[in-house]
Amino acid sequence: MSGAEPGGPERGSSEPGLRVLIVEDETRIAAAHASYVDRVAGFRPVAVAHTGREALRAAARAAAAGAPIDLVLMDLGLPDMTGLEVTAALARLRPRPDVIAITSARDLEMVRAAVAHGVALYLLKPFTFAAFREKLDRYLEFRAALPVGEAATTQQDIDRALSALRTTDLRAGAPKGIAPQTLDEIARAVRDSAAGLTAAETGAAVGVSRVTAWRYLERLAADGAVERRTDYGRTGRPQVRYVLRR
């Protein structure tokens, strides 16, 4: 996507792929989400908004131009409105865009509120590219399961489409020996360290062995969530530090 500022779609409506609006107040994170979308077949980022009001304007402009937004990646913690308020306002558009909530909020009340506001999927920060891609793939299955034209929908069509959204994250499967909860904890430890962490430091922070931490860190590196940096330190013996990819 050329440019990551709020506004209407950057690409013509004739280009293939579902049109995605990214709503995220932190510029670097928004750019990272846009790059992730670009890597998933069937999707393309067309606009980025850093506030709720910018998101509503971008979605309204896209609809008026005949190139409506298909999917919104919605940060729930915005500076001017809550992401759920934006989601409720977007529901008045026709066609209505679907929403995937992206947040670090894990409390059950927030999850229930998101579902009540029509959020299709819920993606917890921090996440790897693999987890991000899995959510978008599931959403694509949901779209594909619904027939063209609203009047043709049957109970079987609806059940098949909803099952694509409700399938557990483990359907696509974490790699063998990789526990999603441990992966999240290790990703969070790296995120919270500005200088990055070695495998030994990560293991100590999370409460696992150095070898286990190294295996999960390498998984995150393979997914593009962290980058490896060689640190020679004072002893001259090189150590690999894992730093959150910005």
GROMACS elastic network, one bead per residue, 0.5 to 0.9 nm:
[ bonds ]
;  ai    aj funct       b0    kb
    1     4     6  0.71811   500
    1    10     6  0.68205   500
    1    11     6  0.77672   500
    1    34     6  0.75491   500
    1    35     6  0.82249   500
    1    38     6  0.78939   500
    1    44     6  0.79532   500
    1    45     6  0.63164   500
    1    46     6  0.66259   500
    1    47     6  0.80966   500
    2    10     6  0.67763   500
    2    11     6  0.85712   500
    2    46     6  0.88834   500
    3     6     6  0.89079   500
    3    10     6  0.77484   500
    3    47     6  0.84662   500
    3    48     6  0.87013   500
    4     7     6  0.88930   500
    4    27     6  0.83127   500
    4    30     6  0.79249   500
    4    31     6  0.67153   500
    4    34     6  0.81726   500
    4    46     6  0.88443   500
    4    47     6  0.67160   500
    4    48     6  0.55134   500
    4    49     6  0.81218   500
    5    27     6  0.89229   500
    5    47     6  0.71080   500
    5    48     6  0.56121   500
    5    49     6  0.65674   500
    5    50     6  0.80783   500
    6    23     6  0.89808   500
    6    47     6  0.60963   500
    6    50     6  0.69052   500
    6    51     6  0.87954   500
    6    54     6  0.62038   500
    6    55     6  0.73557   500
    6    57     6  0.86716   500
    6    58     6  0.67278   500
    7    10     6  0.81964   500
    7    47     6  0.61257   500
    7    48     6  0.70805   500
    7    49     6  0.71864   500
    7    54     6  0.72770   500
    7    55     6  0.80649   500
    7    57     6  0.72224   500
    7    59     6  0.84145   500
    7    61     6  0.77891   500
    7    62     6  0.86827   500
    8    11     6  0.89599   500
    8    46     6  0.74565   500
    8    47     6  0.60987   500
    8    48     6  0.87476   500
    8    57     6  0.81345   500
    8    58     6  0.50224   500
    8    59     6  0.73275   500
    8    60     6  0.85168   500
    8    61     6  0.57695   500
    8    62     6  0.55825   500
    8    65     6  0.86524   500
    9    12     6  0.73583   500
    9    13     6  0.83347   500
    9    19     6  0.83806   500
    9    21     6  0.84914   500
    9    45     6  0.83092   500
    9    47     6  0.52412   500
    9    48     6  0.88944   500
    9    58     6  0.77180   500
    9    59     6  0.88483   500
    9    61     6  0.83379   500
    9    62     6  0.62892   500
    9    67     6  0.78336   500
    9    68     6  0.89244   500
    9    69     6  0.86043   500
   10    45     6  0.84175   500
   10    46     6  0.52325   500
   10    47     6  0.64523   500
   11    14     6  0.83749   500
   11    15     6  0.71902   500
   11    45     6  0.88084   500
   11    46     6  0.62300   500
   12    15     6  0.59227   500
   12    67     6  0.79520   500
   13    16     6  0.79888   500
   13    19     6  0.85774   500
   13    65     6  0.89099   500
   13    66     6  0.76375   500
   13    67     6  0.52808   500
   13    68     6  0.86202   500
   14    67     6  0.87283   500
   15    44     6  0.89128   500
   16    19     6  0.86710   500
   16    42     6  0.73669   500
   16    43     6  0.79252   500
   16    44     6  0.80157   500
   17    20     6  0.89299   500
   17    41     6  0.75882   500
   17    44     6  0.56772   500
   18    42     6  0.60715   500
   18    44     6  0.60959   500
   18    45     6  0.83997   500
   18    69     6  0.78668   500
   18    70     6  0.58368   500
   18    71     6  0.72421   500
   18   140     6  0.88776   500
   19    43     6  0.62915   500
   19    44     6  0.54938   500
   19    45     6  0.60783   500
   19    46     6  0.59921   500
   19    47     6  0.86594   500
   19    67     6  0.81202   500
   19    68     6  0.74705   500
   19    69     6  0.52191   500
   19    70     6  0.51500   500
   19    71     6  0.63857   500
   19    72     6  0.86136   500
   20    34     6  0.87889   500
   20    37     6  0.79572   500
   20    43     6  0.68707   500
   20    44     6  0.59394   500
   20    46     6  0.57690   500
   20    47     6  0.70621   500
   20    48     6  0.87689   500
   20    69     6  0.59975   500
   20    70     6  0.60781   500
   20    72     6  0.56495   500
   20    73     6  0.72608   500
   21    34     6  0.88599   500
   21    44     6  0.89575   500
   21    45     6  0.61677   500
   21    46     6  0.60714   500
   21    47     6  0.50199   500
   21    48     6  0.57745   500
   21    49     6  0.75417   500
   21    55     6  0.77587   500
   21    58     6  0.81098   500
   21    59     6  0.76593   500
   21    69     6  0.65196   500
   21    70     6  0.80588   500
   21    71     6  0.63782   500
   21    73     6  0.62996   500
   21    74     6  0.83519   500
   22    30     6  0.66973   500
   22    31     6  0.89151   500
   22    33     6  0.72742   500
   22    34     6  0.69812   500
   22    45     6  0.72395   500
   22    46     6  0.82764   500
   22    47     6  0.63817   500
   22    49     6  0.62348   500
   22    50     6  0.84051   500
   22    55     6  0.81848   500
   22    71     6  0.86445   500
   22    72     6  0.59007   500
   22    74     6  0.65345   500
   22    75     6  0.83099   500
   23    30     6  0.71848   500
   23    47     6  0.86497   500
   23    48     6  0.59006   500
   23    50     6  0.57641   500
   23    51     6  0.69892   500
   23    52     6  0.74715   500
   23    54     6  0.85946   500
   23    55     6  0.63744   500
   23    72     6  0.71396   500
   23    73     6  0.59518   500
   23    74     6  0.50209   500
   23    75     6  0.58045   500
   23    76     6  0.88217   500
   23    78     6  0.84687   500
   23    83     6  0.85787   500
   24    27     6  0.72122   500
   24    29     6  0.70686   500
   24    30     6  0.53218   500
   24    33     6  0.87819   500
   24    48     6  0.75803   500
   24    49     6  0.64018   500
   24    50     6  0.50341   500
   24    51     6  0.71144   500
   24    52     6  0.89094   500
   24    73     6  0.81493   500
   24    74     6  0.68303   500
   24    75     6  0.52451   500
   24    76     6  0.84439   500
   24    77     6  0.82840   500
   24    78     6  0.71469   500
   24   102     6  0.88956   500
   25    29     6  0.80952   500
   25    30     6  0.72518   500
   25    49     6  0.73597   500
   25    51     6  0.59819   500
   25    52     6  0.89384   500
   25    75     6  0.76999   500
   25    77     6  0.80979   500
   25    78     6  0.60580   500
   25    79     6  0.71855   500
   26    29     6  0.54515   500
   26    30     6  0.61180   500
   26    31     6  0.87068   500
   26    50     6  0.69559   500
   27    30     6  0.50989   500
   27    31     6  0.62160   500
   27    32     6  0.86684   500
   27    50     6  0.73468   500
   28    31     6  0.51022   500
   28    32     6  0.62218   500
   28    33     6  0.86991   500
   28   246     6  0.64461   500
   29    33     6  0.61926   500
   29    34     6  0.85871   500
   29   246     6  0.71923   500
   30    33     6  0.51068   500
   30    34     6  0.62147   500
   30    35     6  0.86899   500
   30    48     6  0.70852   500
   30    49     6  0.83410   500
   30    50     6  0.80169   500
   31    34     6  0.50179   500
   31    35     6  0.62416   500
   31    36     6  0.86282   500
   31    48     6  0.83278   500
   31   246     6  0.88678   500
   32    35     6  0.51110   500
   32    36     6  0.62091   500
   32    37     6  0.87134   500
   32   245     6  0.87191   500
   32   246     6  0.70328   500
   33    37     6  0.62245   500
   33    38     6  0.86374   500
   33    45     6  0.88938   500
   33    73     6  0.85130   500
   33   132     6  0.89912   500
   34    37     6  0.51238   500
   34    38     6  0.62724   500
   34    39     6  0.88528   500
   34    44     6  0.82433   500
   34    45     6  0.58174   500
   34    46     6  0.87570   500
   34    47     6  0.87602   500
   34    48     6  0.79767   500
   35    38     6  0.50359   500
   35    39     6  0.65267   500
   35    45     6  0.82379   500
   36    39     6  0.52230   500
   36    40     6  0.68175   500
   36   129     6  0.68227   500
   36   132     6  0.76984   500
   36   133     6  0.78655   500
   37    40     6  0.54023   500
   37    41     6  0.82819   500
   37    43     6  0.62540   500
   37    44     6  0.60433   500
   37    45     6  0.61722   500
   37   132     6  0.86408   500
   37   133     6  0.80699   500
   37   136     6  0.85077   500
   38    41     6  0.76065   500
   38    43     6  0.67746   500
   38    44     6  0.55310   500
   38    45     6  0.65567   500
   39    43     6  0.82964   500
   39    44     6  0.85806   500
   39   133     6  0.84756   500
   40    43     6  0.61004   500
   40    44     6  0.80395   500
   40   133     6  0.63560   500
   40   136     6  0.76702   500
   40   137     6  0.81542   500
   41    44     6  0.82156   500
   41   137     6  0.86842   500
   42   136     6  0.89988   500
   42   137     6  0.87370   500
   42   140     6  0.76817   500
   43   136     6  0.83667   500
   43   140     6  0.89230   500
   45    48     6  0.78485   500
   46    69     6  0.82911   500
   47    55     6  0.87532   500
   47    58     6  0.71885   500
   47    59     6  0.87756   500
   48    54     6  0.86100   500
   48    55     6  0.76075   500
   48    58     6  0.82118   500
   49    52     6  0.74238   500
   49    53     6  0.83531   500
   49    54     6  0.53518   500
   49    55     6  0.50664   500
   49    56     6  0.87628   500
   49    58     6  0.74381   500
   50    53     6  0.86097   500
   50    54     6  0.66402   500
   50    55     6  0.73617   500
   50    78     6  0.76370   500
   50    79     6  0.84646   500
   51    54     6  0.52554   500
   51    55     6  0.63060   500
   51    56     6  0.88781   500
   51    78     6  0.58695   500
   51    79     6  0.63084   500
   51    80     6  0.62446   500
   51    81     6  0.74129   500
   52    55     6  0.50308   500
   52    56     6  0.63656   500
   52    57     6  0.87448   500
   52    78     6  0.65151   500
   52    79     6  0.77899   500
   52    80     6  0.62691   500
   52    81     6  0.55380   500
   52    82     6  0.73375   500
   52    83     6  0.69506   500
   52    85     6  0.82181   500
   52    86     6  0.57926   500
   53    56     6  0.51446   500
   53    57     6  0.62455   500
   53    58     6  0.85715   500
   53    80     6  0.75272   500
   53    81     6  0.77094   500
   53    86     6  0.78429   500
   54    57     6  0.51350   500
   54    58     6  0.60614   500
   54    59     6  0.85806   500
   55    58     6  0.51180   500
   55    59     6  0.61331   500
   55    60     6  0.85423   500
   55    86     6  0.77054   500
   55    90     6  0.89399   500
   56    59     6  0.51963   500
   56    60     6  0.60654   500
   56    61     6  0.85412   500
   56    86     6  0.70776   500
   56    89     6  0.75344   500
   56    90     6  0.67793   500
   57    60     6  0.51383   500
   57    61     6  0.60699   500
   57    62     6  0.85314   500
   58    61     6  0.52145   500
   58    62     6  0.61652   500
   58    63     6  0.87021   500
   58    69     6  0.88660   500
   59    62     6  0.51195   500
   59    63     6  0.62483   500
   59    64     6  0.86545   500
   59    68     6  0.69049   500
   59    69     6  0.61509   500
   59    90     6  0.77058   500
   59    93     6  0.82772   500
   59    97     6  0.85579   500
   60    63     6  0.51793   500
   60    64     6  0.61524   500
   60    65     6  0.86068   500
   60    68     6  0.79585   500
   60    69     6  0.88433   500
   60    90     6  0.86216   500
   60    93     6  0.73984   500
   61    64     6  0.50785   500
   61    65     6  0.61167   500
   61    66     6  0.87566   500
   61    67     6  0.86979   500
   61    68     6  0.81817   500
   62    65     6  0.51458   500
   62    66     6  0.64985   500
   62    67     6  0.52224   500
   62    69     6  0.64228   500
   63    66     6  0.52647   500
   63    67     6  0.55824   500
   63    69     6  0.69687   500
   63    93     6  0.78132   500
   63    94     6  0.76121   500
   63    95     6  0.78041   500
   64    67     6  0.75014   500
   64    68     6  0.75594   500
   65    68     6  0.74779   500
   67    70     6  0.89496   500
   68    94     6  0.83834   500
   68    95     6  0.70848   500
   68    96     6  0.84826   500
   68    97     6  0.77733   500
   69    72     6  0.72788   500
   69    95     6  0.83539   500
   69    96     6  0.81177   500
   69    97     6  0.57699   500
   69    98     6  0.84923   500
   70    95     6  0.82820   500
   70    96     6  0.77053   500
   70    98     6  0.62705   500
   70    99     6  0.87117   500
   71    97     6  0.52902   500
   71    99     6  0.56780   500
   71   100     6  0.74454   500
   72    87     6  0.88076   500
   72    97     6  0.66793   500
   72    98     6  0.61603   500
   72   100     6  0.62045   500
   72   101     6  0.82604   500
   73    98     6  0.88209   500
   73    99     6  0.60361   500
   73   100     6  0.50419   500
   73   101     6  0.61175   500
   73   102     6  0.66080   500
   74    77     6  0.88433   500
   74    83     6  0.61953   500
   74    84     6  0.85361   500
   74    86     6  0.85428   500
   74    87     6  0.79802   500
   74    99     6  0.65242   500
   74   100     6  0.59869   500
   74   102     6  0.56284   500
   74   103     6  0.82040   500
   75    78     6  0.66290   500
   75    82     6  0.85031   500
   75    83     6  0.59224   500
   75   100     6  0.87200   500
   75   101     6  0.60742   500
   75   103     6  0.58009   500
   76    81     6  0.87119   500
   76    82     6  0.56950   500
   76    84     6  0.64130   500
   76    85     6  0.89537   500
   76    86     6  0.88489   500
   76   101     6  0.65521   500
   76   102     6  0.65245   500
   76   103     6  0.58227   500
   76   104     6  0.87623   500
   76   105     6  0.85098   500
   77    80     6  0.89617   500
   77    81     6  0.78711   500
   77    82     6  0.57853   500
   77    83     6  0.61165   500
   77   103     6  0.72970   500
   78    81     6  0.56865   500
   78    82     6  0.55783   500
   78    83     6  0.62962   500
   79    82     6  0.76743   500
   81    84     6  0.81619   500
   81    85     6  0.63371   500
   81    86     6  0.68790   500
   82    85     6  0.51946   500
   82    86     6  0.65300   500
   82    87     6  0.86924   500
   83    86     6  0.50670   500
   83    87     6  0.61376   500
   83    88     6  0.86964   500
   83   101     6  0.79174   500
   84    88     6  0.61838   500
   84    89     6  0.86226   500
   84   101     6  0.86644   500
   84   113     6  0.78348   500
   84   114     6  0.65636   500
   84   117     6  0.65428   500
   84   119     6  0.84668   500
   85    88     6  0.51394   500
   85    89     6  0.63195   500
   85    90     6  0.86806   500
   85   117     6  0.84386   500
   86    89     6  0.50766   500
   86    90     6  0.61255   500
   86    91     6  0.86988   500
   87    90     6  0.50854   500
   87    91     6  0.63881   500
   87    98     6  0.87586   500
   87    99     6  0.70996   500
   87   114     6  0.88819   500
   87   117     6  0.67372   500
   87   118     6  0.76021   500
   87   119     6  0.76013   500
   88    91     6  0.52547   500
   88    92     6  0.74647   500
   88   117     6  0.60860   500
   88   118     6  0.78706   500
   89    92     6  0.57931   500
   89    93     6  0.78227   500
   90    93     6  0.55577   500
   90    94     6  0.88966   500
   90    96     6  0.66443   500
   90    97     6  0.69494   500
   90    98     6  0.88258   500
   91    94     6  0.79190   500
   91    95     6  0.86295   500
   91    96     6  0.54344   500
   91    97     6  0.71843   500
   91    98     6  0.85144   500
   91   117     6  0.87843   500
   91   118     6  0.82663   500
   92    95     6  0.85402   500
   92    96     6  0.67717   500
   93    97     6  0.75341   500
   94    97     6  0.80484   500
   98   118     6  0.79756   500
   98   119     6  0.70893   500
   98   120     6  0.65307   500
   99   118     6  0.75195   500
   99   119     6  0.51364   500
   99   120     6  0.56945   500
   99   121     6  0.71460   500
   99   122     6  0.89094   500
  100   119     6  0.58967   500
  100   120     6  0.56619   500
  100   122     6  0.57575   500
  100   123     6  0.71035   500
  100   135     6  0.85133   500
  100   136     6  0.88789   500
  100   139     6  0.89673   500
  101   114     6  0.75572   500
  101   119     6  0.64770   500
  101   120     6  0.78584   500
  101   121     6  0.63018   500
  101   123     6  0.59944   500
  101   124     6  0.82495   500
  102   105     6  0.88534   500
  102   121     6  0.87605   500
  102   122     6  0.62232   500
  102   124     6  0.59034   500
  102   125     6  0.67713   500
  103   106     6  0.80527   500
  103   122     6  0.78246   500
  103   123     6  0.65342   500
  103   124     6  0.52448   500
  103   125     6  0.55607   500
  103   126     6  0.84346   500
  104   123     6  0.83424   500
  104   124     6  0.52874   500
  104   126     6  0.71653   500
  105   108     6  0.88129   500
  105   110     6  0.69275   500
  105   111     6  0.82100   500
  105   124     6  0.73210   500
  105   125     6  0.82669   500
  106   109     6  0.86208   500
  106   110     6  0.71627   500
  106   111     6  0.72720   500
  106   124     6  0.75078   500
  107   110     6  0.55906   500
  107   111     6  0.66512   500
  107   112     6  0.89551   500
  108   111     6  0.50197   500
  108   112     6  0.61382   500
  108   113     6  0.85408   500
  109   112     6  0.50732   500
  109   113     6  0.60865   500
  109   114     6  0.85430   500
  110   113     6  0.50192   500
  110   114     6  0.60952   500
  110   115     6  0.86444   500
  111   114     6  0.50888   500
  111   115     6  0.63038   500
  111   116     6  0.86395   500
  111   122     6  0.77785   500
  112   115     6  0.51546   500
  112   116     6  0.61382   500
  112   117     6  0.86750   500
  113   117     6  0.62269   500
  113   118     6  0.88225   500
  113   119     6  0.88799   500
  114   117     6  0.51816   500
  114   118     6  0.65690   500
  114   119     6  0.54094   500
  114   120     6  0.85628   500
  114   121     6  0.88733   500
  114   122     6  0.80773   500
  115   118     6  0.52252   500
  115   119     6  0.51830   500
  115   120     6  0.72257   500
  115   121     6  0.83463   500
  115   122     6  0.88204   500
  116   119     6  0.74318   500
  119   122     6  0.73109   500
  120   139     6  0.80912   500
  120   165     6  0.72700   500
  121   135     6  0.73266   500
  121   139     6  0.80066   500
  121   165     6  0.70595   500
  121   166     6  0.86416   500
  122   135     6  0.84596   500
  123   126     6  0.87566   500
  123   127     6  0.77501   500
  123   131     6  0.82413   500
  123   132     6  0.75373   500
  123   135     6  0.75825   500
  124   127     6  0.65127   500
  124   184     6  0.89566   500
  125   128     6  0.88465   500
  125   184     6  0.82536   500
  125   188     6  0.82714   500
  126   184     6  0.66688   500
  126   185     6  0.88712   500
  126   187     6  0.63572   500
  126   188     6  0.61839   500
  126   191     6  0.77966   500
  127   130     6  0.80788   500
  127   131     6  0.61295   500
  127   132     6  0.68042   500
  127   183     6  0.87306   500
  127   184     6  0.68720   500
  127   187     6  0.73237   500
  127   188     6  0.88103   500
  127   225     6  0.76443   500
  128   131     6  0.52733   500
  128   132     6  0.63324   500
  128   133     6  0.86538   500
  128   183     6  0.88660   500
  128   184     6  0.86086   500
  128   187     6  0.81304   500
  128   220     6  0.64441   500
  128   223     6  0.60958   500
  128   224     6  0.72401   500
  128   225     6  0.53407   500
  128   226     6  0.87622   500
  129   133     6  0.59735   500
  129   134     6  0.84325   500
  129   220     6  0.84335   500
  129   223     6  0.53993   500
  129   224     6  0.64449   500
  129   225     6  0.64234   500
  130   133     6  0.51550   500
  130   134     6  0.61036   500
  130   135     6  0.87928   500
  130   174     6  0.88430   500
  130   220     6  0.89980   500
  130   223     6  0.60321   500
  130   224     6  0.88029   500
  131   134     6  0.50726   500
  131   135     6  0.64572   500
  131   136     6  0.88962   500
  131   169     6  0.80539   500
  131   174     6  0.88559   500
  132   135     6  0.53749   500
  132   136     6  0.65499   500
  132   137     6  0.87323   500
  133   136     6  0.51437   500
  133   137     6  0.60102   500
  133   138     6  0.85601   500
  134   137     6  0.50475   500
  134   138     6  0.61804   500
  134   139     6  0.86402   500
  134   169     6  0.75713   500
  134   172     6  0.69605   500
  135   138     6  0.51651   500
  135   139     6  0.62736   500
  135   140     6  0.86806   500
  135   165     6  0.85614   500
  135   169     6  0.80785   500
  136   140     6  0.61418   500
  136   141     6  0.86392   500
  137   141     6  0.62925   500
  137   142     6  0.86913   500
  138   141     6  0.50197   500
  138   142     6  0.62945   500
  138   143     6  0.87895   500
  138   164     6  0.57746   500
  138   165     6  0.59836   500
  138   166     6  0.88545   500
  138   167     6  0.82207   500
  139   143     6  0.63499   500
  139   144     6  0.86368   500
  139   164     6  0.72658   500
  139   165     6  0.64909   500
  140   143     6  0.50988   500
  140   144     6  0.61289   500
  140   145     6  0.85903   500
  140   164     6  0.87161   500
  141   144     6  0.50105   500
  141   145     6  0.60601   500
  141   146     6  0.88926   500
  141   161     6  0.72472   500
  141   164     6  0.59366   500
  141   165     6  0.80326   500
  142   145     6  0.52424   500
  142   146     6  0.67876   500
  142   160     6  0.78925   500
  142   162     6  0.66272   500
  142   163     6  0.79093   500
  142   164     6  0.53210   500
  142   165     6  0.63160   500
  143   146     6  0.56305   500
  143   147     6  0.84388   500
  143   161     6  0.71447   500
  144   147     6  0.74029   500
  144   161     6  0.77435   500
  145   157     6  0.65309   500
  145   158     6  0.79523   500
  145   160     6  0.62091   500
  145   162     6  0.86167   500
  145   164     6  0.81226   500
  146   149     6  0.86506   500
  146   150     6  0.86574   500
  146   153     6  0.70610   500
  146   157     6  0.58877   500
  146   158     6  0.69283   500
  146   160     6  0.80130   500
  146   161     6  0.60175   500
  147   150     6  0.74602   500
  147   152     6  0.66285   500
  147   153     6  0.63234   500
  147   154     6  0.89459   500
  147   157     6  0.71979   500
  148   151     6  0.87531   500
  148   152     6  0.73925   500
  148   153     6  0.84323   500
  149   152     6  0.59390   500
  149   153     6  0.76602   500
  150   153     6  0.59428   500
  151   154     6  0.86170   500
  152   157     6  0.89118   500
  153   156     6  0.81069   500
  153   157     6  0.58615   500
  153   158     6  0.68342   500
  154   157     6  0.50407   500
  154   158     6  0.62928   500
  154   159     6  0.86330   500
  155   158     6  0.51145   500
  155   159     6  0.60893   500
  155   160     6  0.85198   500
  156   159     6  0.51331   500
  156   160     6  0.60655   500
  156   161     6  0.85505   500
  157   160     6  0.52425   500
  157   161     6  0.61785   500
  157   162     6  0.86491   500
  158   161     6  0.51717   500
  158   162     6  0.60963   500
  158   163     6  0.84835   500
  159   162     6  0.52678   500
  159   163     6  0.60486   500
  159   164     6  0.88197   500
  160   163     6  0.52322   500
  160   164     6  0.66972   500
  161   164     6  0.54145   500
  161   165     6  0.70582   500
  162   165     6  0.52095   500
  162   166     6  0.62490   500
  162   167     6  0.86969   500
  163   166     6  0.50178   500
  163   167     6  0.59675   500
  164   167     6  0.56883   500
  165   168     6  0.83962   500
  166   169     6  0.88154   500
  167   170     6  0.81419   500
  167   171     6  0.65906   500
  168   171     6  0.56126   500
  168   172     6  0.83358   500
  169   172     6  0.63978   500
  169   173     6  0.69312   500
  169   174     6  0.82641   500
  170   174     6  0.61484   500
  170   180     6  0.85022   500
  171   174     6  0.83573   500
  173   176     6  0.79429   500
  174   177     6  0.79239   500
  174   178     6  0.58672   500
  174   179     6  0.69510   500
  174   180     6  0.67448   500
  175   178     6  0.54971   500
  175   179     6  0.83646   500
  175   219     6  0.87980   500
  176   179     6  0.83835   500
  178   181     6  0.88469   500
  178   182     6  0.76737   500
  178   183     6  0.71156   500
  178   215     6  0.85941   500
  178   216     6  0.71922   500
  178   219     6  0.85779   500
  179   182     6  0.54052   500
  179   183     6  0.61913   500
  179   184     6  0.87409   500
  180   184     6  0.61597   500
  180   185     6  0.86917   500
  181   184     6  0.51175   500
  181   185     6  0.63010   500
  181   186     6  0.87336   500
  182   185     6  0.50227   500
  182   186     6  0.61665   500
  182   187     6  0.84974   500
  182   206     6  0.82617   500
  182   216     6  0.81088   500
  183   186     6  0.52431   500
  183   187     6  0.60858   500
  183   188     6  0.85501   500
  183   216     6  0.62258   500
  183   217     6  0.82931   500
  183   219     6  0.85391   500
  183   220     6  0.80390   500
  184   187     6  0.50753   500
  184   188     6  0.60870   500
  184   189     6  0.86454   500
  185   188     6  0.50974   500
  185   189     6  0.62444   500
  185   190     6  0.88101   500
  185   206     6  0.67159   500
  186   189     6  0.50562   500
  186   190     6  0.63692   500
  186   191     6  0.85855   500
  186   202     6  0.68084   500
  186   203     6  0.82891   500
  186   205     6  0.83789   500
  186   206     6  0.65360   500
  186   213     6  0.74077   500
  186   216     6  0.72997   500
  186   217     6  0.73966   500
  187   190     6  0.52842   500
  187   191     6  0.61449   500
  187   192     6  0.87164   500
  187   216     6  0.87112   500
  187   217     6  0.79109   500
  187   220     6  0.74846   500
  187   225     6  0.81932   500
  187   226     6  0.83598   500
  187   244     6  0.81835   500
  188   192     6  0.61491   500
  188   193     6  0.87825   500
  189   192     6  0.52402   500
  189   193     6  0.65618   500
  189   196     6  0.87587   500
  189   197     6  0.81281   500
  189   202     6  0.68251   500
  189   205     6  0.69585   500
  189   206     6  0.73063   500
  190   193     6  0.53027   500
  190   194     6  0.78621   500
  190   195     6  0.86630   500
  190   196     6  0.57193   500
  190   197     6  0.61169   500
  190   202     6  0.74150   500
  190   226     6  0.81782   500
  190   242     6  0.70514   500
  190   243     6  0.63628   500
  190   244     6  0.61909   500
  191   194     6  0.71176   500
  191   196     6  0.76565   500
  191   226     6  0.89420   500
  191   243     6  0.75665   500
  191   244     6  0.56356   500
  192   196     6  0.82626   500
  192   244     6  0.89052   500
  193   196     6  0.51326   500
  193   197     6  0.68664   500
  193   243     6  0.79287   500
  193   244     6  0.84365   500
  194   197     6  0.87569   500
  194   243     6  0.75535   500
  194   244     6  0.80959   500
  195   241     6  0.81910   500
  195   242     6  0.85603   500
  195   243     6  0.67294   500
  195   244     6  0.89801   500
  196   229     6  0.87253   500
  196   241     6  0.57641   500
  196   242     6  0.51891   500
  196   244     6  0.69114   500
  197   200     6  0.79079   500
  197   201     6  0.56858   500
  197   202     6  0.58521   500
  197   240     6  0.82418   500
  197   241     6  0.50569   500
  197   242     6  0.53090   500
  197   243     6  0.67351   500
  198   201     6  0.51398   500
  198   202     6  0.60622   500
  198   203     6  0.85045   500
  198   210     6  0.88176   500
  198   213     6  0.88470   500
  198   214     6  0.81672   500
  198   239     6  0.70493   500
  198   240     6  0.59015   500
  198   242     6  0.60922   500
  199   202     6  0.50553   500
  199   203     6  0.60494   500
  199   204     6  0.86170   500
  199   209     6  0.86240   500
  199   210     6  0.53711   500
  199   211     6  0.72904   500
  199   212     6  0.83283   500
  199   213     6  0.53836   500
  199   215     6  0.86343   500
  199   217     6  0.72753   500
  199   240     6  0.77896   500
  199   241     6  0.74345   500
  199   242     6  0.78684   500
  200   203     6  0.51210   500
  200   204     6  0.62745   500
  200   205     6  0.86645   500
  200   209     6  0.75130   500
  200   211     6  0.80413   500
  200   213     6  0.72797   500
  200   214     6  0.79059   500
  201   204     6  0.51402   500
  201   205     6  0.61480   500
  201   206     6  0.86756   500
  201   210     6  0.78336   500
  201   213     6  0.87512   500
  202   205     6  0.50386   500
  202   206     6  0.61125   500
  202   207     6  0.81534   500
  202   208     6  0.80964   500
  202   209     6  0.88001   500
  202   210     6  0.73955   500
  202   213     6  0.61059   500
  202   214     6  0.82249   500
  202   217     6  0.86451   500
  203   206     6  0.53180   500
  203   207     6  0.54904   500
  203   209     6  0.52317   500
  203   210     6  0.50171   500
  203   211     6  0.80773   500
  203   212     6  0.73528   500
  203   213     6  0.51346   500
  203   214     6  0.81061   500
  204   207     6  0.52266   500
  204   208     6  0.66053   500
  204   209     6  0.74826   500
  204   210     6  0.77444   500
  204   213     6  0.89281   500
  205   208     6  0.81076   500
  206   209     6  0.89377   500
  206   213     6  0.83297   500
  208   211     6  0.82837   500
  208   212     6  0.62881   500
  208   213     6  0.64300   500
  209   212     6  0.51868   500
  209   213     6  0.61742   500
  209   214     6  0.85504   500
  210   213     6  0.50430   500
  210   214     6  0.60264   500
  210   215     6  0.86391   500
  211   214     6  0.50132   500
  211   215     6  0.62668   500
  211   216     6  0.88246   500
  212   215     6  0.51588   500
  212   216     6  0.64661   500
  212   217     6  0.86336   500
  213   216     6  0.52624   500
  213   217     6  0.60320   500
  213   218     6  0.85238   500
  214   217     6  0.50070   500
  214   218     6  0.60397   500
  214   219     6  0.85433   500
  215   218     6  0.52181   500
  215   219     6  0.63436   500
  215   220     6  0.88721   500
  216   220     6  0.63264   500
  216   221     6  0.86337   500
  217   220     6  0.50363   500
  217   221     6  0.61577   500
  217   222     6  0.85801   500
  217   226     6  0.77575   500
  217   242     6  0.71192   500
  218   222     6  0.60603   500
  218   223     6  0.85579   500
  218   226     6  0.86460   500
  218   228     6  0.88548   500
  218   242     6  0.88347   500
  219   222     6  0.51079   500
  219   223     6  0.62998   500
  219   224     6  0.87383   500
  219   225     6  0.88540   500
  220   223     6  0.50787   500
  220   224     6  0.62794   500
  220   225     6  0.52682   500
  220   226     6  0.58006   500
  220   227     6  0.83796   500
  221   224     6  0.50247   500
  221   225     6  0.57751   500
  221   227     6  0.56659   500
  221   228     6  0.71731   500
  221   242     6  0.79948   500
  222   225     6  0.77104   500
  222   226     6  0.82258   500
  222   227     6  0.88645   500
  223   226     6  0.78905   500
  224   227     6  0.70171   500
  224   245     6  0.73042   500
  225   243     6  0.87630   500
  225   244     6  0.63716   500
  225   245     6  0.56804   500
  225   246     6  0.86433   500
  226   242     6  0.60765   500
  226   243     6  0.53459   500
  226   246     6  0.84522   500
  227   241     6  0.82320   500
  227   242     6  0.56247   500
  227   243     6  0.53722   500
  227   244     6  0.63973   500
  227   245     6  0.57610   500
  228   240     6  0.61945   500
  228   241     6  0.57883   500
  228   243     6  0.65073   500
  229   239     6  0.82232   500
  229   240     6  0.55402   500
  229   241     6  0.51077   500
  229   242     6  0.62872   500
  229   243     6  0.72403   500
  230   238     6  0.61938   500
  230   239     6  0.56492   500
  230   241     6  0.61445   500
  230   242     6  0.88434   500
  231   236     6  0.86655   500
  231   237     6  0.82490   500
  231   238     6  0.54490   500
  231   239     6  0.50496   500
  231   240     6  0.59622   500
  231   241     6  0.65346   500
  232   235     6  0.70928   500
  232   237     6  0.54314   500
  232   239     6  0.60761   500
  232   240     6  0.85751   500
  233   236     6  0.56821   500
  233   237     6  0.68456   500
  233   238     6  0.69106   500
  233   239     6  0.76831   500
  234   237     6  0.78695   500
  235   238     6  0.82984   500
  242   245     6  0.89944   500
  243   246     6  0.87969   500
